Amino acid sequence: MSDLTLMAENIRTALEALEHTQDAGDELREKVTRENYAAFRQRMNELYQRLHKLNAMLLHEDEMALDEFADALNRAFNSPPSEYRRASGHGQ
C-alpha cells in the first residue's frame, strides 16, 4: 500500500469515526443515560485516535511525498519500488 493510499484510508476512517461520533451524540441528546454517555465517550476516543494517527502522517508529509516521487521514478525506469522508506513517523 502506498503512502498516499494509506493517507486516504486514514482520512476515510477518520470521517467514518466522525459519523459514528455524531450518531452517538444524537442519541445522547435524545436520551441522556449513562449508557449513551459511555457510548459517546467511546466514539469520541476513537475519533481522537483516528485524527491523531492522521496528524502523525501529516507531520511527515514531505518525507511521504519524497518516497512517492522515488517510487514514481523507479516505475518510470522499470525498477521495483524501494524497500527502504524514508518517512519514519507515518503509519503509527
N, C-alpha and C positions, 0 to 999 in steps of 0.2 A: 504494500500500500504506500503510495507516495505521500510526501508531507502535505501537499495541498489536499489530497483526498482525505487524509487524516484530519486536517483542519476543518474541512467541510463536514465531515462526520461529527466532529466535536460541536460545531455550530448547530447541526441538526439535533443532536441530543440535548444541547442546552435549550433550544427552542421547545423541544418536547417536554423537558423538565419545567420550563416556564408555564406551558399549557397545563400541566398537571398541578402546579402550584396555584394557578388561577382557579382551577376547578375546586381544589381543596379550600381555597379562600372563599369561594362562593358558598360552599357547603357550610363553612364556619359562620358566615354572615347569616345564612338562613336558619341555622340551628347551632347555638353556642353550647357545645358539650365538651367534656374532657377528651372524648374520642376524636371529635372533629378538630379540636385544637392540636392534639398529638399528631394527627394526620397532616395538618397544615405545617406544623413544625418539621416533620419528617420531609415533606416535599420541599420546604424552604432550604433545608440542609442539602438535599440532593441538588437543587438548583445552584446553591453556593458552590458545591463541589464541581459541578459541570463548568460553571463560569471560572472558577479558579484554574481548572485544567486548560480551558481555552486561553485564559490570560497568560499562563506559563508558555504556551505556544507563541502567542503574540509578542512576548518579550524577546523571543528568539527568531522573529520573522526574517531578519536579514540573513541569518545562517540558513534558515529553511530555503529562502529564495536562492541562495548560492548553491545549495545542494540540488535544487530543481534545475538550475541552469547547467550544472555539471552533468546531470543525468541527460538533459536535452542534447548537450554536446556529444556525449557518449553515444546516444541513439543516432545522431547525425552521422557519426563515423562508424556506425555499426558495432560499437563496443558495448559490452554489458554494463549495467549500472554499477556504480561504485559500491562496494560493501561497506566502506567506512563512511559514516555520517558525521559531518562537522557539527551540526546542531545538537548540543548536549542537553538542553533543558526541555525539549518538547517530548510529548508522549508520556509525561509523568502523571 
